[in-house]
Amino acid sequence: MRDDPGRSRFELELDGEVAYADYRRQPGALVIAYVYAPPALRGTGTADRLMRAVAETARAEGRQIVPLCGYAASWLRRHRGREA
């Protein structure tokens, strides 16, 4: 995963396609506004891998993830206490 601070998004490239998570950094929080996976990557686990990397980044920065996106919220519910 790479962080593109100019676009405020984390990106994960696979097979020439890019999945991404739009974010805002706030004091103590990493707000995830939107997670997108192109159709070619849907169902491949790419968005899950992206969110795992986002959770690792948030943990390393001492921030909690605040999900605005439905996918990010459901991912956090499924992984609460394990990854996030």
N, C-alpha and C positions, 0 to 999 in steps of 0.2 A: 504494500500500500504506500502511496505517496500523498503528502499533504501539499495542496496547492493553495497557499494562503492568499494569493491574489484573487482567486475565485472563491475563497472560503469553502473549499470542499476537499474531501479525501477521495482519492481515486484508486481503483484496483483494475488493472488492465489484464485481460485474458483473451488470447486468440484475436488480438486486434480490436477488441471491443472494450469499452470502459464502463464499469459500474461506479457510481459515486454516491457520496453522502454530503449534502450541503450542511454547513454548520455555522454557528456563531460561538466564539469563546467569550464567556462572561466570568466574572469572579467566582471561582469555585464550581463552575458549570461549563459543560460542553453541550450546547443546544443543537440537536439534530433536527433540522427543518424538513429534510426530504431525503429519501434513499431511492435510487434509481438503478435498475439493471436493464440493459437493452434486451429485447426479445430473445436474441440468440443465447444469452446467458441465463435466462430465467429457468429455474428448475435444476440448475447445476451446482447450487450451493455457493455461488459467487457472492451474493448479498450477505449470506451468513459469514463467510470469510472476511468480507469487508467490515461487518459489524464487530466481529471478534477483534480485528485490528483497531477499530475505533475505540472499543472498550479498553484495550491495552494502552492506547494513547491517553485516554481519559485517566486511567489509573496512574500512569507514569507522571501525569501533570497534576495529580491530586484533585481532579475534577469529577463531579458526578454527571452522568448523562441525563439530559432533560430531553425526552423525545416529543417532538411535535408531529412527527410522521407516524402513521399507523404501523408501518412495518417495523420501525425502530422500537416503538412501544411494545409490540407483540414479541419482538426478539428479546427485549429486556425482561419481559414477564417469563418467557421460557428459560432464560439463563440467569435469573436472579440468584445470587449467591454462588454461582459457578463461574461465570465469565464477567459479569458486569458489577 
